[in-house]
Amino acid sequence: MSIQFLEIILLMTLVTYGARVLPFLLFKGKNVQGFVRDFIELVPIALLAALVIPELVTPNGSIVIIHNPFLWAGVLTFLFARFVPNLFLGIVFGMGVFWGLDKLLH
């Protein structure tokens, strides 16, 4: 392996690990209130949305709304999970809906 490749891996490791550890180090032993606490609590939700929503709307690289089993299964699973707070049932429901819609729409 080249030195540049190892440097890239090391830098990526430091950035990834640092982003996860830095908040714990900054706020260790402190009672965080107000805007900072709200911000910290919403970061995981925002990151999950940023990762999931583009895959739901553009599964093949272009925007597809009507014939998109990913989008409709995601929306229906979200609605199901709002009314049935059981993670296992939500996963089974989402997989079943996706499978059915995938067969129906393709």
PALUM-228837 format. One line per 8 residues: number of its first residue (from 1); their letters; for each residue z, x, y of C-alpha. Coordinates in pm, whole numbers. Each point is the difference from the previous one (the first is absolute). Layout:
NUM) A) Z:X:Y ~ ...
end
This chain:
1) MSIQFLEI) 0:0:0 ~ -72:117:350 ~ 273:68:253 ~ -143:-264:234 ~ 27:-264:-272 ~ 365:90:-65 ~ 73:-6:374 ~ -147:-349:27
9) ILLMTLVT) 211:-123:-292 ~ 314:154:150 ~ -69:-149:344 ~ -71:-345:-146 ~ 323:23:-201 ~ 201:90:310 ~ -152:-280:207 ~ 51:-261:-273
17) YGARVLPF) 355:107:-82 ~ 88:47:367 ~ -114:-349:92 ~ 229:-144:-267 ~ 304:218:65 ~ -8:27:380 ~ 139:-351:71 ~ 290:62:-239
25) LLFKGKNV) 80:330:167 ~ -27:-141:353 ~ 213:-309:-57 ~ 249:130:-260 ~ 350:-124:78 ~ -111:-197:307 ~ 27:-372:59 ~ -351:-88:111
33) QGFVRDFI) -38:-323:198 ~ -259:-188:202 ~ -365:95:21 ~ 33:314:-213 ~ 153:-193:-290 ~ -265:-272:22 ~ -270:267:10 ~ 139:180:-304
41) ELVPIALL) 25:-324:-198 ~ -360:-102:80 ~ -170:332:-76 ~ -24:-57:-381 ~ -148:-347:53 ~ -255:132:249 ~ -99:285:-231 ~ -43:-233:-296
49) AALVIPEL) -215:-235:210 ~ -210:292:124 ~ -66:105:-359 ~ -57:-342:-155 ~ -189:-209:257 ~ -312:221:25 ~ -33:-11:-379 ~ 30:-379:0
57) VTPNGSIV) -263:-54:271 ~ -246:281:-83 ~ 17:60:-378 ~ -350:152:-20 ~ -17:159:344 ~ -132:-306:181 ~ 184:-308:124 ~ -7:-280:-258
65) IIHNPFLW) 185:-327:62 ~ -135:-282:-218 ~ -85:171:-332 ~ 296:238:4 ~ 250:-47:-285 ~ 221:278:143 ~ 51:-185:329 ~ 55:-345:-148
73) AGVLTFLF) 232:127:-273 ~ 198:188:265 ~ 31:-305:225 ~ 95:-233:-286 ~ 249:250:-140 ~ 157:41:344 ~ 43:-376:31 ~ 138:-24:-353
81) ARFVPNLF) 250:280:68 ~ 122:-174:316 ~ 108:-303:-204 ~ 94:165:-332 ~ 219:306:69 ~ -46:158:-342 ~ -182:333:-8 ~ -105:-26:-364
89) LGIVFGMG) -143:-349:42 ~ -179:111:317 ~ -166:288:-182 ~ -102:-217:-296 ~ -128:-270:235 ~ -200:251:206 ~ -155:161:-306 ~ -90:-338:-148
97) VFWGLDKL) -151:-127:324 ~ -198:320:48 ~ -131:-11:-357 ~ -101:-366:36 ~ -162:47:341 ~ -179:315:-114 ~ -157:-193:-289 ~ -78:-299:224
105) LH) -145:185:300 ~ -201:266:-184
end
